[in-house]
Amino acid sequence: MLVLSSVWFVLGILIGALANAARLRPASWDRHGRLLMLGVGALAALLGGWLGVLLLERAVATAMALWVAVLGITLPWLVTREWFKAKGIAPGK
Amino acid sequence: MANQMHKDMKQAPPVFISGKAAKTRFQRTRMLGRAAARVLLVLLFAAGLYLSVVPAGRADLRTTLILPALLSASEPPALTPADESVRHTQLIIPAPAGGVYLDVYAPTTPTPLVPGVRGGVVIVPGVGDNRAVPQLVNLATSLAHAGLVVMTMTTPTLIDNSMSAQDSDGVVQAFETLAHWPGVSANRIGLIGTSGGGPLVCFAAADPRIRDQVAFVALFGSYYNATSLLRAFGHRAFMVNGHLQPWQPDPYPKQVLADTIAGTLPSLESTLLQNAFAPNGKPLTAADLAQLSPSAVAAYHLLSGDEPDQVDANIAALSPQMHALLDQLSINRVVDKIRAPVYLLHDRSDPSIPITESREFAAALARIHHPYDLAEFGIFSHVLVRSGLDIGQLLSDGPHLFQVLSNILYVGS
Protein backbone atom coordinates (compact mmCIF):
# COMPACT_ATOMS: atom_id res chain seq x y z
CA MET A 1 0.00 0.00 0.00
CA LEU A 2 2.97 2.31 0.57
CA VAL A 3 3.85 2.22 -3.15
CA LEU A 4 0.24 2.81 -4.15
CA SER A 5 -0.11 5.67 -1.64
CA SER A 6 3.05 7.25 -3.07
CA VAL A 7 1.56 6.96 -6.56
CA TRP A 8 -1.61 8.73 -5.38
CA PHE A 9 0.46 11.40 -3.62
CA VAL A 10 2.47 12.17 -6.78
CA LEU A 11 -0.74 12.06 -8.85
CA GLY A 12 -2.32 14.60 -6.47
CA ILE A 13 0.69 16.93 -6.74
CA LEU A 14 0.51 16.74 -10.55
CA ILE A 15 -3.19 17.54 -10.48
CA GLY A 16 -2.47 20.44 -8.10
CA ALA A 17 0.12 21.74 -10.58
CA LEU A 18 -2.39 21.40 -13.38
CA ALA A 19 -4.91 23.35 -11.29
CA ASN A 20 -2.31 26.08 -10.80
CA ALA A 21 -1.88 26.21 -14.58
CA ALA A 22 -5.66 26.36 -14.95
CA ARG A 23 -5.69 29.27 -12.44
CA LEU A 24 -8.12 27.50 -10.16
CA ARG A 25 -6.41 28.90 -7.07
CA PRO A 26 -8.88 30.84 -4.89
CA ALA A 27 -8.08 34.53 -5.00
CA SER A 28 -7.84 34.67 -1.22
CA TRP A 29 -4.93 32.20 -1.15
CA ASP A 30 -2.29 34.80 -1.78
CA ARG A 31 0.60 33.62 0.34
CA HIS A 32 1.98 30.19 -0.62
CA GLY A 33 -1.16 29.69 -2.69
CA ARG A 34 0.58 27.59 -5.33
CA LEU A 35 2.14 25.30 -2.73
CA LEU A 36 -1.18 25.02 -0.97
CA MET A 37 -2.81 23.84 -4.21
CA LEU A 38 -0.21 21.08 -4.56
CA GLY A 39 -0.84 20.04 -0.95
CA VAL A 40 -4.61 20.01 -1.35
CA GLY A 41 -4.26 17.95 -4.56
CA ALA A 42 -2.00 15.41 -2.83
CA LEU A 43 -4.26 15.13 0.23
CA ALA A 44 -7.40 14.78 -1.86
CA ALA A 45 -5.77 12.09 -4.02
CA LEU A 46 -4.69 10.15 -0.91
CA LEU A 47 -8.20 10.46 0.52
CA GLY A 48 -9.74 9.29 -2.78
CA GLY A 49 -7.35 6.36 -3.07
CA TRP A 50 -8.01 5.15 0.45
CA LEU A 51 -11.75 5.60 0.03
CA GLY A 52 -11.49 3.58 -3.18
CA VAL A 53 -9.79 0.72 -1.33
CA LEU A 54 -12.29 0.79 1.53
CA LEU A 55 -15.51 1.26 -0.47
CA LEU A 56 -14.75 -0.45 -3.76
CA GLU A 57 -11.52 -2.30 -4.43
CA ARG A 58 -7.86 -1.74 -4.90
CA ALA A 59 -7.99 -2.09 -8.70
CA VAL A 60 -10.19 0.99 -9.07
CA ALA A 61 -8.70 3.01 -6.19
CA THR A 62 -6.31 4.96 -8.45
CA ALA A 63 -9.19 5.99 -10.72
CA MET A 64 -11.06 7.15 -7.62
CA ALA A 65 -7.97 9.04 -6.40
CA LEU A 66 -7.92 10.83 -9.75
CA TRP A 67 -11.43 12.26 -9.68
CA VAL A 68 -11.43 12.98 -5.94
CA ALA A 69 -8.18 14.94 -6.38
CA VAL A 70 -9.69 16.98 -9.23
CA LEU A 71 -12.77 17.57 -7.12
CA GLY A 72 -10.62 18.47 -4.11
CA ILE A 73 -8.68 21.19 -5.90
CA THR A 74 -11.70 22.56 -7.74
CA LEU A 75 -13.98 22.77 -4.74
CA PRO A 76 -12.19 25.68 -2.90
CA TRP A 77 -12.17 27.71 -6.12
CA LEU A 78 -15.87 27.07 -6.74
CA VAL A 79 -16.82 27.79 -3.12
CA THR A 80 -14.87 31.06 -2.89
CA ARG A 81 -16.18 32.16 -6.30
CA GLU A 82 -19.75 31.55 -5.23
CA TRP A 83 -19.09 33.27 -1.91
CA PHE A 84 -17.68 36.35 -3.64
CA LYS A 85 -20.60 36.31 -6.06
CA ALA A 86 -23.08 36.17 -3.20
CA LYS A 87 -21.30 39.09 -1.52
CA GLY A 88 -21.34 41.00 -4.81
CA ILE A 89 -17.54 41.33 -4.90
CA ALA A 90 -15.49 40.39 -7.95
CA PRO A 91 -13.08 37.57 -6.98
CA GLY A 92 -9.53 38.79 -6.37
CA LYS A 93 -10.56 42.27 -5.27
CA MET B 1 28.41 55.89 -34.92
CA ALA B 2 26.58 58.24 -32.56
CA ASN B 3 24.49 59.41 -35.45
CA GLN B 4 23.66 55.85 -36.30
CA MET B 5 22.55 55.18 -32.68
CA HIS B 6 20.46 58.28 -32.68
CA LYS B 7 18.85 57.09 -35.89
CA ASP B 8 18.09 53.70 -34.29
CA MET B 9 16.52 55.32 -31.29
CA LYS B 10 14.38 57.38 -33.56
CA GLN B 11 13.04 54.15 -34.97
CA ALA B 12 11.76 53.18 -31.47
CA PRO B 13 8.01 53.39 -32.19
CA PRO B 14 7.95 50.22 -34.35
CA VAL B 15 9.82 48.33 -31.54
CA PHE B 16 7.16 49.55 -29.04
CA ILE B 17 4.36 48.20 -31.32
CA SER B 18 5.98 44.77 -31.68
CA GLY B 19 6.38 44.59 -27.82
CA LYS B 20 2.67 45.18 -27.42
CA ALA B 21 1.97 42.45 -29.96
CA ALA B 22 4.29 40.09 -28.09
CA LYS B 23 2.46 40.89 -24.85
CA THR B 24 -0.87 40.18 -26.51
CA ARG B 25 0.51 36.94 -27.93
CA PHE B 26 1.85 36.00 -24.47
CA GLN B 27 -1.55 36.69 -22.90
CA ARG B 28 -3.29 34.65 -25.59
CA THR B 29 -0.88 31.75 -25.01
CA ARG B 30 -1.53 31.98 -21.26
CA MET B 31 -5.26 31.91 -21.83
CA LEU B 32 -4.92 28.96 -24.16
CA GLY B 33 -2.73 27.16 -21.62
CA ARG B 34 -5.29 27.87 -18.89
CA ALA B 35 -8.13 26.59 -21.06
CA ALA B 36 -6.11 23.48 -22.00
CA ALA B 37 -5.34 22.79 -18.32
CA ARG B 38 -9.04 23.15 -17.44
CA VAL B 39 -10.09 20.83 -20.27
CA LEU B 40 -7.47 18.31 -19.12
CA LEU B 41 -8.79 18.47 -15.55
CA VAL B 42 -12.36 17.91 -16.75
CA LEU B 43 -11.21 14.91 -18.81
CA LEU B 44 -9.27 13.43 -15.87
CA PHE B 45 -12.29 13.92 -13.60
CA ALA B 46 -14.63 12.23 -16.12
CA ALA B 47 -12.21 9.35 -16.77
CA GLY B 48 -11.65 8.76 -13.03
CA LEU B 49 -15.37 8.85 -12.30
CA TYR B 50 -16.18 6.48 -15.18
CA LEU B 51 -13.45 3.96 -14.32
CA SER B 52 -14.27 3.81 -10.61
CA VAL B 53 -17.98 4.46 -10.16
CA VAL B 54 -19.67 3.28 -13.38
CA PRO B 55 -19.82 -0.57 -13.57
CA ALA B 56 -18.95 -0.60 -17.29
CA GLY B 57 -15.90 1.54 -16.52
CA ARG B 58 -14.83 -0.75 -13.68
CA ALA B 59 -15.12 -3.69 -16.09
CA ASP B 60 -12.97 -1.83 -18.65
CA LEU B 61 -10.37 -1.06 -16.00
CA ARG B 62 -10.29 -4.65 -14.77
CA THR B 63 -9.96 -5.86 -18.36
CA THR B 64 -7.07 -3.47 -18.90
CA LEU B 65 -5.36 -4.94 -15.84
CA ILE B 66 -6.05 -8.55 -16.83
CA LEU B 67 -5.50 -8.52 -20.61
CA PRO B 68 -1.69 -8.06 -20.64
CA ALA B 69 -1.35 -10.92 -18.16
CA LEU B 70 -3.67 -13.06 -20.26
CA LEU B 71 -1.90 -12.41 -23.55
CA SER B 72 1.63 -12.71 -22.23
CA ALA B 73 0.66 -15.72 -20.09
CA SER B 74 2.49 -14.08 -17.19
CA GLU B 75 1.68 -11.18 -14.92
CA PRO B 76 3.41 -7.92 -15.86
CA PRO B 77 5.27 -6.62 -12.78
CA ALA B 78 4.39 -2.98 -13.58
CA LEU B 79 0.78 -3.51 -12.47
CA THR B 80 1.66 -5.17 -9.18
CA PRO B 81 1.19 -2.10 -6.88
CA ALA B 82 -2.42 -1.65 -8.09
CA ASP B 83 -3.22 -5.33 -7.71
CA GLU B 84 -4.96 -6.96 -4.78
CA SER B 85 -2.70 -9.41 -2.96
CA VAL B 86 -4.05 -12.93 -3.42
CA ARG B 87 -4.38 -15.95 -1.15
CA HIS B 88 -4.54 -19.44 -2.66
CA THR B 89 -6.39 -22.12 -0.70
CA GLN B 90 -7.44 -25.66 -1.56
CA LEU B 91 -10.68 -27.30 -0.46
CA ILE B 92 -12.43 -30.60 -1.02
CA ILE B 93 -16.22 -30.66 -0.79
CA PRO B 94 -18.24 -33.88 -0.87
CA ALA B 95 -20.48 -34.51 -3.88
CA PRO B 96 -22.66 -37.47 -4.96
CA ALA B 97 -20.28 -38.28 -7.83
CA GLY B 98 -17.19 -38.11 -5.57
CA GLY B 99 -15.30 -35.18 -4.07
CA VAL B 100 -15.01 -31.80 -5.73
CA TYR B 101 -11.51 -30.33 -5.63
CA LEU B 102 -11.49 -26.57 -5.36
CA ASP B 103 -8.61 -24.14 -5.71
CA VAL B 104 -9.65 -20.70 -4.45
CA TYR B 105 -7.78 -17.53 -5.42
CA ALA B 106 -9.16 -14.67 -3.32
CA PRO B 107 -8.03 -11.10 -2.62
CA THR B 108 -6.63 -10.79 0.91
CA THR B 109 -7.82 -7.22 1.42
CA PRO B 110 -10.92 -6.74 3.60
CA THR B 111 -14.28 -6.92 1.87
CA PRO B 112 -15.24 -3.54 0.32
CA LEU B 113 -17.78 -1.58 2.38
CA VAL B 114 -20.09 -1.07 -0.60
CA PRO B 115 -22.19 -4.25 -0.59
CA GLY B 116 -22.15 -6.52 -3.63
CA VAL B 117 -19.00 -5.07 -5.18
CA ARG B 118 -16.96 -8.27 -5.09
CA GLY B 119 -17.85 -10.76 -7.80
CA GLY B 120 -16.73 -14.33 -8.27
CA VAL B 121 -16.02 -16.89 -10.97
CA VAL B 122 -16.13 -20.68 -10.98
CA ILE B 123 -13.77 -22.08 -13.63
CA VAL B 124 -14.01 -25.69 -14.83
CA PRO B 125 -10.74 -26.04 -16.72
CA GLY B 126 -11.60 -29.03 -18.88
CA VAL B 127 -10.76 -32.71 -18.64
CA GLY B 128 -7.60 -33.90 -16.88
CA ASP B 129 -5.84 -32.50 -13.85
CA ASN B 130 -5.19 -28.93 -15.01
CA ARG B 131 -5.00 -27.35 -11.58
CA ALA B 132 -1.29 -26.59 -11.88
CA VAL B 133 -1.27 -25.57 -15.57
CA PRO B 134 0.64 -22.24 -15.52
CA GLN B 135 -1.77 -20.40 -17.86
CA LEU B 136 -4.77 -21.41 -15.71
CA VAL B 137 -3.00 -20.37 -12.51
CA ASN B 138 -2.04 -17.12 -14.23
CA LEU B 139 -5.64 -16.45 -15.34
CA ALA B 140 -7.06 -17.24 -11.90
CA THR B 141 -4.43 -15.11 -10.16
CA SER B 142 -4.93 -12.20 -12.57
CA LEU B 143 -8.69 -12.23 -12.04
CA ALA B 144 -8.17 -12.35 -8.27
CA HIS B 145 -5.66 -9.47 -8.47
CA ALA B 146 -8.41 -7.49 -10.21
CA GLY B 147 -10.71 -8.08 -7.22
CA LEU B 148 -12.64 -11.26 -8.08
CA VAL B 149 -12.80 -14.42 -6.01
CA VAL B 150 -11.87 -17.24 -8.37
CA MET B 151 -12.63 -20.89 -7.78
CA THR B 152 -11.20 -23.48 -10.16
CA MET B 153 -12.72 -26.92 -9.77
CA THR B 154 -12.19 -30.46 -10.88
CA THR B 155 -13.53 -33.89 -10.01
CA PRO B 156 -12.11 -37.46 -9.86
CA THR B 157 -13.88 -38.25 -13.17
CA LEU B 158 -12.28 -35.28 -14.94
CA ILE B 159 -8.87 -36.10 -13.44
CA ASP B 160 -9.37 -39.63 -14.77
CA ASN B 161 -9.57 -38.18 -18.35
CA SER B 162 -13.27 -38.90 -18.59
CA MET B 163 -16.56 -37.01 -18.55
CA SER B 164 -19.81 -37.49 -16.68
CA ALA B 165 -22.91 -35.28 -16.71
CA GLN B 166 -23.25 -35.98 -12.96
CA ASP B 167 -20.20 -33.77 -12.39
CA SER B 168 -22.42 -30.75 -13.05
CA ASP B 169 -23.67 -31.30 -9.51
CA GLY B 170 -20.13 -30.53 -8.37
CA VAL B 171 -20.26 -27.26 -10.33
CA VAL B 172 -23.52 -26.35 -8.55
CA GLN B 173 -21.89 -27.12 -5.20
CA ALA B 174 -18.83 -25.03 -6.10
CA PHE B 175 -21.14 -22.18 -7.10
CA GLU B 176 -23.02 -22.38 -3.81
CA THR B 177 -19.75 -22.49 -1.86
CA LEU B 178 -18.60 -19.35 -3.67
CA ALA B 179 -21.97 -17.66 -3.10
CA HIS B 180 -21.36 -18.04 0.66
CA TRP B 181 -17.74 -16.85 0.44
CA PRO B 182 -17.17 -13.75 2.65
CA GLY B 183 -17.86 -10.58 0.69
CA VAL B 184 -18.93 -12.26 -2.53
CA SER B 185 -22.27 -11.14 -3.92
CA ALA B 186 -24.32 -14.23 -4.84
CA ASN B 187 -25.75 -12.67 -7.99
CA ARG B 188 -22.36 -11.62 -9.36
CA ILE B 189 -20.92 -15.07 -9.88
CA GLY B 190 -20.19 -16.34 -13.36
CA LEU B 191 -19.28 -19.75 -14.70
CA ILE B 192 -16.38 -20.31 -17.09
CA GLY B 193 -15.85 -23.67 -18.76
CA THR B 194 -12.94 -24.48 -21.02
CA SER B 195 -12.96 -27.43 -23.43
CA GLY B 196 -14.75 -30.38 -21.76
CA GLY B 197 -15.62 -28.16 -18.80
CA GLY B 198 -18.04 -26.19 -21.01
CA PRO B 199 -20.92 -28.70 -21.00
CA LEU B 200 -20.67 -29.18 -17.21
CA VAL B 201 -20.87 -25.43 -16.73
CA CYS B 202 -23.96 -25.26 -19.00
CA PHE B 203 -25.69 -28.13 -17.17
CA ALA B 204 -25.06 -26.29 -13.89
CA ALA B 205 -26.29 -22.97 -15.37
CA ALA B 206 -29.53 -24.75 -16.33
CA ASP B 207 -29.92 -26.31 -12.88
CA PRO B 208 -33.03 -24.92 -11.10
CA ARG B 209 -31.04 -24.54 -7.86
CA ILE B 210 -28.78 -21.80 -9.25
CA ARG B 211 -29.92 -20.83 -12.75
CA ASP B 212 -31.52 -17.57 -11.60
CA GLN B 213 -28.33 -16.50 -9.81
CA VAL B 214 -25.70 -17.26 -12.46
CA ALA B 215 -24.43 -13.90 -13.77
CA PHE B 216 -22.87 -15.21 -16.98
CA VAL B 217 -21.70 -18.36 -18.72
CA ALA B 218 -18.47 -18.27 -20.73
CA LEU B 219 -17.31 -21.23 -22.78
CA PHE B 220 -13.87 -21.40 -24.30
CA GLY B 221 -13.06 -24.05 -26.90
CA SER B 222 -16.01 -26.16 -25.90
CA TYR B 223 -18.46 -28.39 -27.79
CA TYR B 224 -22.24 -28.16 -28.18
CA ASN B 225 -23.35 -31.59 -29.33
CA ALA B 226 -21.33 -34.71 -28.44
CA THR B 227 -22.74 -36.68 -31.40
CA SER B 228 -21.79 -34.00 -33.96
CA LEU B 229 -18.36 -33.84 -32.29
CA LEU B 230 -17.95 -37.60 -32.73
CA ARG B 231 -19.10 -37.18 -36.35
CA ALA B 232 -16.30 -34.61 -36.92
CA PHE B 233 -13.79 -37.09 -35.43
CA GLY B 234 -15.11 -39.80 -37.76
CA HIS B 235 -14.94 -37.62 -40.87
CA ARG B 236 -11.61 -36.04 -39.89
CA ALA B 237 -13.33 -32.97 -41.26
CA PHE B 238 -16.13 -30.56 -40.40
CA MET B 239 -18.71 -28.80 -42.47
CA VAL B 240 -18.25 -25.11 -43.30
CA ASN B 241 -20.85 -23.51 -45.60
CA GLY B 242 -21.83 -26.90 -47.02
CA HIS B 243 -18.22 -27.96 -47.68
CA LEU B 244 -16.16 -30.47 -45.72
CA GLN B 245 -13.01 -28.86 -44.35
CA PRO B 246 -10.21 -31.33 -43.45
CA TRP B 247 -9.36 -31.47 -39.75
CA GLN B 248 -6.83 -33.53 -37.82
CA PRO B 249 -7.74 -33.78 -34.14
CA ASP B 250 -5.16 -33.96 -31.35
CA PRO B 251 -4.76 -37.36 -29.64
CA TYR B 252 -5.99 -36.17 -26.21
CA PRO B 253 -9.68 -35.49 -27.06
CA LYS B 254 -9.80 -38.91 -28.74
CA GLN B 255 -8.50 -40.47 -25.53
CA VAL B 256 -11.12 -38.58 -23.49
CA LEU B 257 -13.97 -39.69 -25.77
CA ALA B 258 -12.70 -43.27 -25.75
CA ASP B 259 -12.48 -43.29 -21.93
CA THR B 260 -15.96 -41.77 -21.67
CA ILE B 261 -17.62 -44.14 -24.14
CA ALA B 262 -15.76 -47.11 -22.62
CA GLY B 263 -17.90 -46.66 -19.50
CA THR B 264 -20.86 -48.13 -21.39
CA LEU B 265 -18.93 -51.27 -22.44
CA PRO B 266 -18.15 -54.54 -20.66
CA SER B 267 -14.73 -54.70 -19.01
CA LEU B 268 -12.74 -56.45 -21.79
CA GLU B 269 -14.09 -54.23 -24.58
CA SER B 270 -13.66 -51.17 -22.42
CA THR B 271 -9.96 -51.95 -21.83
CA LEU B 272 -9.31 -52.61 -25.52
CA LEU B 273 -10.94 -49.34 -26.59
CA GLN B 274 -9.18 -47.31 -23.89
CA ASN B 275 -5.77 -48.83 -24.62
CA ALA B 276 -6.12 -48.07 -28.33
CA PHE B 277 -6.37 -44.34 -27.63
CA ALA B 278 -4.16 -44.11 -24.53
CA PRO B 279 -0.80 -42.33 -24.93
CA ASN B 280 1.47 -44.62 -26.98
CA GLY B 281 -1.56 -46.84 -27.70
CA LYS B 282 -1.51 -48.96 -30.84
CA PRO B 283 -4.35 -49.24 -33.40
CA LEU B 284 -6.49 -52.34 -32.90
CA THR B 285 -5.78 -55.33 -35.14
CA ALA B 286 -8.44 -57.35 -36.97
CA ALA B 287 -8.15 -59.94 -34.19
CA ASP B 288 -8.76 -57.25 -31.53
CA LEU B 289 -11.74 -55.89 -33.46
CA ALA B 290 -13.19 -59.41 -33.69
CA GLN B 291 -13.44 -59.43 -29.86
CA LEU B 292 -15.53 -56.25 -29.81
CA SER B 293 -19.29 -55.82 -30.12
CA PRO B 294 -20.58 -54.00 -33.26
CA SER B 295 -21.23 -50.83 -31.26
CA ALA B 296 -17.69 -50.83 -29.81
CA VAL B 297 -16.26 -51.40 -33.32
CA ALA B 298 -18.33 -48.46 -34.60
CA ALA B 299 -17.06 -46.26 -31.76
CA TYR B 300 -13.47 -47.34 -32.52
CA HIS B 301 -13.78 -46.46 -36.22
CA LEU B 302 -15.36 -43.10 -35.43
CA LEU B 303 -12.53 -42.20 -33.07
CA SER B 304 -9.71 -43.55 -35.21
CA GLY B 305 -11.14 -41.86 -38.33
CA ASP B 306 -10.28 -44.83 -40.52
CA GLU B 307 -13.75 -45.06 -42.09
CA PRO B 308 -14.62 -41.48 -43.05
CA ASP B 309 -17.20 -42.65 -45.60
CA GLN B 310 -19.02 -44.83 -43.05
CA VAL B 311 -19.59 -42.17 -40.40
CA ASP B 312 -23.41 -42.15 -40.57
CA ALA B 313 -23.52 -45.96 -40.50
CA ASN B 314 -21.11 -46.07 -37.54
CA ILE B 315 -23.10 -43.46 -35.64
CA ALA B 316 -26.25 -45.53 -36.24
CA ALA B 317 -24.42 -48.67 -35.04
CA LEU B 318 -23.63 -47.18 -31.60
CA SER B 319 -25.51 -48.85 -28.77
CA PRO B 320 -28.57 -47.17 -27.16
CA GLN B 321 -26.44 -46.67 -24.02
CA MET B 322 -23.81 -44.84 -26.05
CA HIS B 323 -26.45 -42.66 -27.71
CA ALA B 324 -27.94 -41.91 -24.29
CA LEU B 325 -24.49 -41.00 -22.94
CA LEU B 326 -23.77 -38.69 -25.89
CA ASP B 327 -27.17 -37.02 -25.44
CA GLN B 328 -26.52 -36.63 -21.72
CA LEU B 329 -23.20 -34.93 -22.44
CA SER B 330 -24.65 -32.52 -25.04
CA ILE B 331 -25.51 -28.93 -24.25
CA ASN B 332 -28.44 -28.90 -26.71
CA ARG B 333 -30.59 -30.74 -24.14
CA VAL B 334 -30.42 -27.79 -21.72
CA VAL B 335 -29.95 -24.80 -24.02
CA ASP B 336 -33.46 -23.44 -23.42
CA LYS B 337 -33.09 -23.72 -19.63
CA ILE B 338 -30.05 -21.44 -19.32
CA ARG B 339 -31.00 -17.96 -18.09
CA ALA B 340 -27.60 -16.20 -17.99
CA PRO B 341 -26.02 -14.55 -21.05
CA VAL B 342 -23.65 -16.91 -22.86
CA TYR B 343 -20.21 -15.91 -24.19
CA LEU B 344 -18.54 -18.28 -26.63
CA LEU B 345 -14.84 -18.06 -27.41
CA HIS B 346 -13.12 -20.42 -29.83
CA ASP B 347 -9.78 -20.87 -31.56
CA ARG B 348 -10.38 -20.69 -35.35
CA SER B 349 -8.09 -23.66 -35.99
CA ASP B 350 -8.79 -25.56 -32.76
CA PRO B 351 -7.13 -29.00 -32.99
CA SER B 352 -9.22 -30.48 -30.16
CA ILE B 353 -12.78 -29.32 -30.79
CA PRO B 354 -13.83 -27.89 -34.18
CA ILE B 355 -15.00 -24.29 -34.21
CA THR B 356 -18.27 -25.42 -35.79
CA GLU B 357 -19.37 -26.57 -32.32
CA SER B 358 -19.37 -23.01 -30.96
CA ARG B 359 -21.01 -21.76 -34.16
CA GLU B 360 -23.73 -24.39 -33.77
CA PHE B 361 -24.25 -23.31 -30.14
CA ALA B 362 -24.44 -19.65 -31.20
CA ALA B 363 -27.01 -20.50 -33.90
CA ALA B 364 -29.14 -22.36 -31.34
CA LEU B 365 -28.99 -19.40 -28.96
CA ALA B 366 -29.92 -17.02 -31.78
CA ARG B 367 -32.93 -19.19 -32.65
CA ILE B 368 -34.32 -18.89 -29.12
CA HIS B 369 -33.33 -15.18 -28.88
CA HIS B 370 -31.02 -15.84 -25.93
CA PRO B 371 -28.35 -13.16 -25.30
CA TYR B 372 -24.96 -14.41 -26.49
CA ASP B 373 -21.68 -13.40 -28.09
CA LEU B 374 -19.42 -15.53 -30.25
CA ALA B 375 -15.76 -14.54 -30.61
CA GLU B 376 -13.33 -16.41 -32.85
CA PHE B 377 -9.60 -16.00 -32.30
CA GLY B 378 -6.30 -16.91 -33.92
CA ILE B 379 -4.06 -16.22 -30.93
CA PHE B 380 -4.98 -19.38 -29.04
CA SER B 381 -4.22 -23.03 -29.61
CA HIS B 382 -7.36 -24.73 -28.28
CA VAL B 383 -7.54 -22.91 -24.93
CA LEU B 384 -3.94 -21.85 -24.40
CA VAL B 385 -2.27 -18.68 -25.66
CA ARG B 386 0.09 -19.48 -28.53
CA SER B 387 3.73 -18.68 -27.89
CA GLY B 388 5.65 -16.24 -30.11
CA LEU B 389 2.66 -14.15 -31.16
CA ASP B 390 3.51 -11.28 -33.49
CA ILE B 391 2.18 -7.77 -33.06
CA GLY B 392 -0.19 -8.16 -36.03
CA GLN B 393 -2.00 -11.09 -34.43
CA LEU B 394 -2.21 -9.26 -31.11
CA LEU B 395 -3.60 -6.15 -32.78
CA SER B 396 -6.20 -8.09 -34.74
CA ASP B 397 -7.46 -10.26 -31.87
CA GLY B 398 -6.58 -8.06 -28.85
CA PRO B 399 -9.46 -5.54 -29.21
CA HIS B 400 -12.00 -8.31 -29.72
CA LEU B 401 -10.69 -10.18 -26.67
CA PHE B 402 -10.82 -6.91 -24.69
CA GLN B 403 -14.45 -6.38 -25.70
CA VAL B 404 -15.52 -9.93 -24.80
CA LEU B 405 -13.60 -9.92 -21.51
CA SER B 406 -15.01 -6.52 -20.60
CA ASN B 407 -18.55 -7.73 -21.34
CA ILE B 408 -17.97 -10.77 -19.14
CA LEU B 409 -16.48 -8.72 -16.30
CA TYR B 410 -19.22 -6.08 -16.62
CA VAL B 411 -21.76 -8.58 -15.33
CA GLY B 412 -19.62 -9.08 -12.23
CA SER B 413 -18.82 -5.36 -11.76
Boltz contact constraints between the chains, C-beta under 6 A:
constraints:
  - contact:
      token1: [A, 3]
      token2: [B, 81]
      max_distance: 6.0
  - contact:
      token1: [A, 4]
      token2: [B, 81]
      max_distance: 6.0
  - contact:
      token1: [A, 18]
      token2: [B, 37]
      max_distance: 6.0
  - contact:
      token1: [A, 18]
      token2: [B, 41]
      max_distance: 6.0
  - contact:
      token1: [A, 21]
      token2: [B, 37]
      max_distance: 6.0
  - contact:
      token1: [A, 22]
      token2: [B, 34]
      max_distance: 6.0
  - contact:
      token1: [A, 22]
      token2: [B, 37]
      max_distance: 6.0
  - contact:
      token1: [A, 22]
      token2: [B, 38]
      max_distance: 6.0
  - contact:
      token1: [A, 22]
      token2: [B, 41]
      max_distance: 6.0
  - contact:
      token1: [A, 23]
      token2: [B, 34]
      max_distance: 6.0
  - contact:
      token1: [A, 54]
      token2: [B, 113]
      max_distance: 6.0
  - contact:
      token1: [A, 55]
      token2: [B, 112]
      max_distance: 6.0
  - contact:
      token1: [A, 55]
      token2: [B, 113]
      max_distance: 6.0
  - contact:
      token1: [A, 55]
      token2: [B, 114]
      max_distance: 6.0
  - contact:
      token1: [A, 56]
      token2: [B, 112]
      max_distance: 6.0
  - contact:
      token1: [A, 56]
      token2: [B, 117]
      max_distance: 6.0
  - contact:
      token1: [A, 57]
      token2: [B, 112]
      max_distance: 6.0
  - contact:
      token1: [A, 57]
      token2: [B, 147]
      max_distance: 6.0
  - contact:
      token1: [A, 58]
      token2: [B, 84]
      max_distance: 6.0
  - contact:
      token1: [A, 58]
      token2: [B, 109]
      max_distance: 6.0
  - contact:
      token1: [A, 59]
      token2: [B, 62]
      max_distance: 6.0
  - contact:
      token1: [A, 59]
      token2: [B, 65]
      max_distance: 6.0
  - contact:
      token1: [A, 59]
      token2: [B, 146]
      max_distance: 6.0
  - contact:
      token1: [A, 59]
      token2: [B, 147]
      max_distance: 6.0
  - contact:
      token1: [A, 60]
      token2: [B, 52]
      max_distance: 6.0
  - contact:
      token1: [A, 60]
      token2: [B, 58]
      max_distance: 6.0
  - contact:
      token1: [A, 60]
      token2: [B, 61]
      max_distance: 6.0
  - contact:
      token1: [A, 62]
      token2: [B, 82]
      max_distance: 6.0
  - contact:
      token1: [A, 63]
      token2: [B, 48]
      max_distance: 6.0
  - contact:
      token1: [A, 63]
      token2: [B, 51]
      max_distance: 6.0
  - contact:
      token1: [A, 63]
      token2: [B, 52]
      max_distance: 6.0
  - contact:
      token1: [A, 64]
      token2: [B, 52]
      max_distance: 6.0
  - contact:
      token1: [A, 66]
      token2: [B, 44]
      max_distance: 6.0
  - contact:
      token1: [A, 66]
      token2: [B, 48]
      max_distance: 6.0
  - contact:
      token1: [A, 67]
      token2: [B, 45]
      max_distance: 6.0
  - contact:
      token1: [A, 67]
      token2: [B, 48]
      max_distance: 6.0
  - contact:
      token1: [A, 67]
      token2: [B, 49]
      max_distance: 6.0
  - contact:
      token1: [A, 70]
      token2: [B, 41]
      max_distance: 6.0
  - contact:
      token1: [A, 70]
      token2: [B, 44]
      max_distance: 6.0
  - contact:
      token1: [A, 70]
      token2: [B, 45]
      max_distance: 6.0
